[in-house]
Amino acid sequence: QVQLVESGGGLVTAGGSLRLSCAASGSISNSLIMGWYRQAPGKQRELVATITSGDNTNYANSVKGRFTISRDNAKNTVYLQMNSLKPEDTAVYYCKYVCRTTFNAYWGQGTQVTVSS
């Protein structure tokens, strides 16, 4: 069982930046892939960015060039640096962990990001 705790969300004006953190209760070195997803009101949850155990990254087209996902294995934490934020980035952001051995997926409780125009 892996527990994930997201932090770093908040209210920011358009053009601003935020850094989200996802702290895992276990070693993230055991993960196959970790990622950030978001869900806006009335919309389905969507992928924002992922990072594999080999540090390969993938981004949604809507955030490419603005967001950066990274990981610190020593701190068991994954980050999402969000720059040039837009009102359409407003959503609850969730962290996801997929175990490399069982392929079980775990989710955090989410952190709210609100971008005002």
Secondary structure, DSSP 8 states (H G I E B T S, - for coil): ---EEEE--EEEETT--EEEEEEESS-GGGEEEEEEEEE-TTS--EEEEEEETT--EEE-TTTTTTEEEEEEGGGTEEEEEE-S--GGG-EEEEEEEEETTT--EEE---EEEEEE-
